[in-house]
Amino acid sequence: MNAYIDLKNDRSMGMAMGPIPWSSVVLYASVHNLDADELYELNYLIRAMEAAEWEHDQKQKDQP
């Protein structure tokens, strides 16, 4: 999904990588003329992809 790739760099970096800010998702939706239902779906997909990436990263860290 291009949106996820485009928005990944908006995460805050600190002790751990944070989630993509809601404001970034809303701005992306606005720029791409998404309606409210599409914004809801986009946010759902972004959060699902974040969870999958986090899970993948955890599995990689747990391997010896």
Distance bins in CASP14 RR format, pairs under 12 A and 6 or more apart:
PFRMAT RR
TARGET T0000
AUTHOR 0000-0000-0000
RMODE 2
METHOD distances of the structure
MODEL  1
1 7 0 0 0 0 1 0 0 0 0 0 0
1 8 0 0 0 0 0 1 0 0 0 0 0
1 20 0 0 0 0 0 1 0 0 0 0 0
1 28 0 0 0 0 0 1 0 0 0 0 0
1 41 0 0 0 0 0 1 0 0 0 0 0
1 42 0 0 0 0 1 0 0 0 0 0 0
1 44 0 0 0 0 0 1 0 0 0 0 0
1 45 1 0 0 1 0 0 0 0 0 0 0
1 46 0 0 0 0 1 0 0 0 0 0 0
1 48 0 0 0 0 1 0 0 0 0 0 0
1 49 1 0 0 1 0 0 0 0 0 0 0
1 50 0 0 0 0 0 1 0 0 0 0 0
1 52 0 0 0 0 0 1 0 0 0 0 0
1 53 0 0 0 0 0 1 0 0 0 0 0
2 8 0 0 0 0 0 1 0 0 0 0 0
2 28 0 0 0 0 1 0 0 0 0 0 0
2 32 0 0 0 0 1 0 0 0 0 0 0
2 42 0 0 0 0 0 1 0 0 0 0 0
2 45 0 0 0 0 0 1 0 0 0 0 0
2 46 0 0 0 0 0 1 0 0 0 0 0
2 49 0 0 0 0 0 1 0 0 0 0 0
3 10 0 0 0 0 0 1 0 0 0 0 0
3 20 0 0 0 0 1 0 0 0 0 0 0
3 24 0 0 0 0 1 0 0 0 0 0 0
3 25 0 0 0 0 1 0 0 0 0 0 0
3 26 0 0 0 0 0 1 0 0 0 0 0
3 27 0 0 0 0 0 1 0 0 0 0 0
3 28 1 0 1 0 0 0 0 0 0 0 0
3 29 0 0 0 0 1 0 0 0 0 0 0
3 31 0 0 0 0 0 1 0 0 0 0 0
3 32 1 0 0 1 0 0 0 0 0 0 0
3 34 0 0 0 0 1 0 0 0 0 0 0
3 38 0 0 0 0 0 1 0 0 0 0 0
3 39 0 0 0 0 0 1 0 0 0 0 0
3 41 0 0 0 0 0 1 0 0 0 0 0
3 42 1 0 0 1 0 0 0 0 0 0 0
3 43 0 0 0 0 1 0 0 0 0 0 0
3 44 0 0 0 0 0 1 0 0 0 0 0
3 45 1 0 0 1 0 0 0 0 0 0 0
3 46 1 0 0 1 0 0 0 0 0 0 0
3 47 0 0 0 0 0 1 0 0 0 0 0
3 49 0 0 0 0 1 0 0 0 0 0 0
3 50 0 0 0 0 0 1 0 0 0 0 0
4 10 0 0 0 0 0 1 0 0 0 0 0
4 11 0 0 0 0 0 1 0 0 0 0 0
4 19 0 0 0 0 0 1 0 0 0 0 0
4 20 0 0 0 0 1 0 0 0 0 0 0
4 24 0 0 0 0 0 1 0 0 0 0 0
4 25 0 0 0 0 0 1 0 0 0 0 0
4 28 0 0 0 0 1 0 0 0 0 0 0
4 42 0 0 0 0 1 0 0 0 0 0 0
4 43 0 0 0 0 0 1 0 0 0 0 0
4 44 0 0 0 0 0 1 0 0 0 0 0
4 45 1 0 0 1 0 0 0 0 0 0 0
4 46 1 0 1 0 0 0 0 0 0 0 0
4 47 0 0 0 0 0 1 0 0 0 0 0
4 48 0 0 0 0 1 0 0 0 0 0 0
4 49 1 0 1 0 0 0 0 0 0 0 0
4 50 0 0 0 0 1 0 0 0 0 0 0
4 51 0 0 0 0 0 1 0 0 0 0 0
4 52 0 0 0 0 0 1 0 0 0 0 0
4 53 0 0 0 0 1 0 0 0 0 0 0
5 20 0 0 0 0 0 1 0 0 0 0 0
5 28 0 0 0 0 0 1 0 0 0 0 0
5 46 0 0 0 0 0 1 0 0 0 0 0
5 49 0 0 0 0 1 0 0 0 0 0 0
5 53 0 0 0 0 0 1 0 0 0 0 0
6 20 0 0 0 0 1 0 0 0 0 0 0
6 24 0 0 0 0 1 0 0 0 0 0 0
6 25 0 0 0 0 0 1 0 0 0 0 0
6 27 0 0 0 0 0 1 0 0 0 0 0
6 28 1 0 0 1 0 0 0 0 0 0 0
6 29 0 0 0 0 0 1 0 0 0 0 0
6 31 0 0 0 0 1 0 0 0 0 0 0
6 32 0 0 0 0 1 0 0 0 0 0 0
6 42 0 0 0 0 0 1 0 0 0 0 0
6 46 0 0 0 0 0 1 0 0 0 0 0
7 19 0 0 0 0 0 1 0 0 0 0 0
7 20 1 0 1 0 0 0 0 0 0 0 0
7 21 0 0 0 0 1 0 0 0 0 0 0
7 22 0 0 0 0 0 1 0 0 0 0 0
7 23 0 0 0 0 0 1 0 0 0 0 0
7 24 1 0 1 0 0 0 0 0 0 0 0
7 25 1 0 0 1 0 0 0 0 0 0 0
7 26 0 0 0 0 0 1 0 0 0 0 0
7 27 0 0 0 0 1 0 0 0 0 0 0
7 28 1 0 0 1 0 0 0 0 0 0 0
7 29 0 0 0 0 0 1 0 0 0 0 0
7 31 0 0 0 0 0 1 0 0 0 0 0
7 32 0 0 0 0 0 1 0 0 0 0 0
7 42 0 0 0 0 1 0 0 0 0 0 0
7 43 0 0 0 0 0 1 0 0 0 0 0
7 45 0 0 0 0 0 1 0 0 0 0 0
7 46 1 0 0 1 0 0 0 0 0 0 0
7 47 0 0 0 0 0 1 0 0 0 0 0
7 49 0 0 0 0 1 0 0 0 0 0 0
7 50 0 0 0 0 1 0 0 0 0 0 0
8 17 0 0 0 0 1 0 0 0 0 0 0
8 18 0 0 0 0 0 1 0 0 0 0 0
8 19 0 0 0 0 0 1 0 0 0 0 0
8 20 1 0 0 1 0 0 0 0 0 0 0
8 21 0 0 0 0 0 1 0 0 0 0 0
8 24 0 0 0 0 1 0 0 0 0 0 0
8 25 0 0 0 0 0 1 0 0 0 0 0
8 28 0 0 0 0 0 1 0 0 0 0 0
8 46 0 0 0 0 1 0 0 0 0 0 0
8 49 0 0 0 0 1 0 0 0 0 0 0
8 50 0 0 0 0 1 0 0 0 0 0 0
8 53 0 0 0 0 1 0 0 0 0 0 0
9 17 0 0 0 0 0 1 0 0 0 0 0
9 18 0 0 0 0 0 1 0 0 0 0 0
9 20 0 0 0 0 1 0 0 0 0 0 0
9 21 0 0 0 0 0 1 0 0 0 0 0
9 24 0 0 0 0 1 0 0 0 0 0 0
9 28 0 0 0 0 0 1 0 0 0 0 0
10 17 0 0 0 0 0 1 0 0 0 0 0
10 18 0 0 0 0 1 0 0 0 0 0 0
10 19 0 0 0 0 1 0 0 0 0 0 0
10 20 1 0 1 0 0 0 0 0 0 0 0
10 21 1 0 1 0 0 0 0 0 0 0 0
10 22 0 0 0 0 0 1 0 0 0 0 0
10 23 0 0 0 0 1 0 0 0 0 0 0
10 24 1 0 1 0 0 0 0 0 0 0 0
10 25 0 0 0 0 1 0 0 0 0 0 0
10 26 0 0 0 0 0 1 0 0 0 0 0
10 27 0 0 0 0 1 0 0 0 0 0 0
10 28 0 0 0 0 1 0 0 0 0 0 0
10 46 0 0 0 0 0 1 0 0 0 0 0
10 50 0 0 0 0 0 1 0 0 0 0 0
11 17 1 0 1 0 0 0 0 0 0 0 0
11 18 1 0 1 0 0 0 0 0 0 0 0
11 19 1 0 0 1 0 0 0 0 0 0 0
11 20 1 0 1 0 0 0 0 0 0 0 0
11 21 1 0 0 1 0 0 0 0 0 0 0
11 24 0 0 0 0 1 0 0 0 0 0 0
11 25 0 0 0 0 0 1 0 0 0 0 0
11 46 0 0 0 0 0 1 0 0 0 0 0
11 50 0 0 0 0 1 0 0 0 0 0 0
11 53 0 0 0 0 0 1 0 0 0 0 0
11 54 0 0 0 0 0 1 0 0 0 0 0
12 18 1 0 1 0 0 0 0 0 0 0 0
12 19 0 0 0 0 1 0 0 0 0 0 0
12 20 0 0 0 0 1 0 0 0 0 0 0
12 21 1 0 0 1 0 0 0 0 0 0 0
12 23 0 0 0 0 0 1 0 0 0 0 0
12 24 0 0 0 0 0 1 0 0 0 0 0
13 19 0 0 0 0 0 1 0 0 0 0 0
16 54 0 0 0 0 1 0 0 0 0 0 0
16 57 0 0 0 0 0 1 0 0 0 0 0
16 58 0 0 0 0 0 1 0 0 0 0 0
16 61 0 0 0 0 0 1 0 0 0 0 0
17 50 0 0 0 0 1 0 0 0 0 0 0
17 53 0 0 0 0 1 0 0 0 0 0 0
17 54 0 0 0 0 1 0 0 0 0 0 0
17 57 0 0 0 0 1 0 0 0 0 0 0
18 24 0 0 0 0 0 1 0 0 0 0 0
18 50 0 0 0 0 1 0 0 0 0 0 0
18 53 0 0 0 0 0 1 0 0 0 0 0
18 54 0 0 0 0 1 0 0 0 0 0 0
19 25 0 0 0 0 1 0 0 0 0 0 0
19 43 0 0 0 0 0 1 0 0 0 0 0
19 46 0 0 0 0 1 0 0 0 0 0 0
19 47 1 0 0 1 0 0 0 0 0 0 0
19 48 0 0 0 0 0 1 0 0 0 0 0
19 49 0 0 0 0 0 1 0 0 0 0 0
19 50 1 0 1 0 0 0 0 0 0 0 0
19 51 0 0 0 0 1 0 0 0 0 0 0
19 53 0 0 0 0 0 1 0 0 0 0 0
19 54 0 0 0 0 1 0 0 0 0 0 0
20 26 0 0 0 0 0 1 0 0 0 0 0
20 27 0 0 0 0 0 1 0 0 0 0 0
20 28 0 0 0 0 1 0 0 0 0 0 0
20 42 0 0 0 0 0 1 0 0 0 0 0
20 43 0 0 0 0 1 0 0 0 0 0 0
20 45 0 0 0 0 0 1 0 0 0 0 0
20 46 1 0 1 0 0 0 0 0 0 0 0
20 47 0 0 0 0 1 0 0 0 0 0 0
20 48 0 0 0 0 0 1 0 0 0 0 0
20 49 0 0 0 0 1 0 0 0 0 0 0
20 50 1 0 0 1 0 0 0 0 0 0 0
20 51 0 0 0 0 0 1 0 0 0 0 0
20 53 0 0 0 0 0 1 0 0 0 0 0
20 54 0 0 0 0 0 1 0 0 0 0 0
21 27 0 0 0 0 1 0 0 0 0 0 0
21 28 0 0 0 0 0 1 0 0 0 0 0
21 43 0 0 0 0 0 1 0 0 0 0 0
21 46 0 0 0 0 0 1 0 0 0 0 0
21 47 0 0 0 0 0 1 0 0 0 0 0
21 50 0 0 0 0 0 1 0 0 0 0 0
22 28 0 0 0 0 0 1 0 0 0 0 0
22 29 0 0 0 0 0 1 0 0 0 0 0
22 39 0 0 0 0 0 1 0 0 0 0 0
22 40 0 0 0 0 0 1 0 0 0 0 0
22 42 0 0 0 0 0 1 0 0 0 0 0
22 43 1 0 0 1 0 0 0 0 0 0 0
22 46 0 0 0 0 1 0 0 0 0 0 0
22 47 0 0 0 0 1 0 0 0 0 0 0
23 29 0 0 0 0 0 1 0 0 0 0 0
23 30 0 0 0 0 0 1 0 0 0 0 0
23 43 0 0 0 0 0 1 0 0 0 0 0
24 30 0 0 0 0 0 1 0 0 0 0 0
24 31 0 0 0 0 0 1 0 0 0 0 0
24 42 0 0 0 0 0 1 0 0 0 0 0
24 43 0 0 0 0 0 1 0 0 0 0 0
24 46 0 0 0 0 1 0 0 0 0 0 0
25 31 0 0 0 0 0 1 0 0 0 0 0
25 32 0 0 0 0 0 1 0 0 0 0 0
25 34 0 0 0 0 1 0 0 0 0 0 0
25 38 0 0 0 0 0 1 0 0 0 0 0
25 39 1 0 0 1 0 0 0 0 0 0 0
25 40 0 0 0 0 0 1 0 0 0 0 0
25 41 0 0 0 0 0 1 0 0 0 0 0
25 42 1 0 0 1 0 0 0 0 0 0 0
25 43 1 0 1 0 0 0 0 0 0 0 0
25 44 0 0 0 0 0 1 0 0 0 0 0
25 45 0 0 0 0 1 0 0 0 0 0 0
25 46 1 0 1 0 0 0 0 0 0 0 0
25 47 0 0 0 0 1 0 0 0 0 0 0
25 49 0 0 0 0 0 1 0 0 0 0 0
25 50 0 0 0 0 0 1 0 0 0 0 0
26 32 0 0 0 0 0 1 0 0 0 0 0
26 34 0 0 0 0 1 0 0 0 0 0 0
26 36 0 0 0 0 0 1 0 0 0 0 0
26 38 0 0 0 0 0 1 0 0 0 0 0
26 39 1 0 0 1 0 0 0 0 0 0 0
26 40 0 0 0 0 0 1 0 0 0 0 0
26 42 0 0 0 0 1 0 0 0 0 0 0
26 43 0 0 0 0 1 0 0 0 0 0 0
26 46 0 0 0 0 0 1 0 0 0 0 0
27 34 0 0 0 0 0 1 0 0 0 0 0
27 39 0 0 0 0 0 1 0 0 0 0 0
27 42 0 0 0 0 0 1 0 0 0 0 0
28 34 0 0 0 0 1 0 0 0 0 0 0
28 38 0 0 0 0 0 1 0 0 0 0 0
28 39 0 0 0 0 1 0 0 0 0 0 0
28 42 1 0 0 1 0 0 0 0 0 0 0
28 43 0 0 0 0 1 0 0 0 0 0 0
28 45 0 0 0 0 0 1 0 0 0 0 0
28 46 0 0 0 0 1 0 0 0 0 0 0
29 35 0 0 0 0 1 0 0 0 0 0 0
29 36 0 0 0 0 1 0 0 0 0 0 0
29 37 0 0 0 0 0 1 0 0 0 0 0
29 38 1 0 0 1 0 0 0 0 0 0 0
29 39 1 0 1 0 0 0 0 0 0 0 0
29 40 0 0 0 0 1 0 0 0 0 0 0
29 41 0 0 0 0 1 0 0 0 0 0 0
29 42 1 0 1 0 0 0 0 0 0 0 0
29 43 0 0 0 0 1 0 0 0 0 0 0
29 45 0 0 0 0 0 1 0 0 0 0 0
29 46 0 0 0 0 0 1 0 0 0 0 0
30 36 0 0 0 0 0 1 0 0 0 0 0
30 38 0 0 0 0 0 1 0 0 0 0 0
30 39 0 0 0 0 1 0 0 0 0 0 0
30 42 0 0 0 0 0 1 0 0 0 0 0
31 39 0 0 0 0 0 1 0 0 0 0 0
31 42 0 0 0 0 0 1 0 0 0 0 0
32 38 0 0 0 0 1 0 0 0 0 0 0
32 39 0 0 0 0 1 0 0 0 0 0 0
32 42 0 0 0 0 1 0 0 0 0 0 0
33 39 0 0 0 0 0 1 0 0 0 0 0
34 40 0 0 0 0 1 0 0 0 0 0 0
34 41 0 0 0 0 1 0 0 0 0 0 0
34 42 1 0 0 1 0 0 0 0 0 0 0
34 43 0 0 0 0 0 1 0 0 0 0 0
34 45 0 0 0 0 0 1 0 0 0 0 0
35 41 0 0 0 0 1 0 0 0 0 0 0
35 42 0 0 0 0 0 1 0 0 0 0 0
36 42 0 0 0 0 0 1 0 0 0 0 0
36 43 0 0 0 0 0 1 0 0 0 0 0
37 43 0 0 0 0 0 1 0 0 0 0 0
37 44 0 0 0 0 0 1 0 0 0 0 0
38 44 0 0 0 0 0 1 0 0 0 0 0
38 45 0 0 0 0 0 1 0 0 0 0 0
39 45 0 0 0 0 0 1 0 0 0 0 0
39 46 0 0 0 0 0 1 0 0 0 0 0
40 46 0 0 0 0 0 1 0 0 0 0 0
40 47 0 0 0 0 0 1 0 0 0 0 0
41 47 0 0 0 0 0 1 0 0 0 0 0
41 48 0 0 0 0 0 1 0 0 0 0 0
42 48 0 0 0 0 0 1 0 0 0 0 0
42 49 0 0 0 0 0 1 0 0 0 0 0
43 49 0 0 0 0 0 1 0 0 0 0 0
43 50 0 0 0 0 0 1 0 0 0 0 0
44 50 0 0 0 0 0 1 0 0 0 0 0
44 51 0 0 0 0 0 1 0 0 0 0 0
45 51 0 0 0 0 0 1 0 0 0 0 0
45 52 0 0 0 0 0 1 0 0 0 0 0
46 52 0 0 0 0 0 1 0 0 0 0 0
46 53 0 0 0 0 0 1 0 0 0 0 0
47 53 0 0 0 0 0 1 0 0 0 0 0
47 54 0 0 0 0 0 1 0 0 0 0 0
48 54 0 0 0 0 0 1 0 0 0 0 0
48 55 0 0 0 0 0 1 0 0 0 0 0
49 55 0 0 0 0 0 1 0 0 0 0 0
49 56 0 0 0 0 0 1 0 0 0 0 0
50 56 0 0 0 0 0 1 0 0 0 0 0
50 57 0 0 0 0 0 1 0 0 0 0 0
51 57 0 0 0 0 0 1 0 0 0 0 0
51 58 0 0 0 0 0 1 0 0 0 0 0
52 58 0 0 0 0 0 1 0 0 0 0 0
52 59 0 0 0 0 0 1 0 0 0 0 0
53 59 0 0 0 0 0 1 0 0 0 0 0
53 60 0 0 0 0 0 1 0 0 0 0 0
54 60 0 0 0 0 0 1 0 0 0 0 0
54 61 0 0 0 0 0 1 0 0 0 0 0
55 61 0 0 0 0 0 1 0 0 0 0 0
55 62 0 0 0 0 0 1 0 0 0 0 0
56 62 0 0 0 0 0 1 0 0 0 0 0
56 63 0 0 0 0 0 1 0 0 0 0 0
57 63 0 0 0 0 0 1 0 0 0 0 0
END
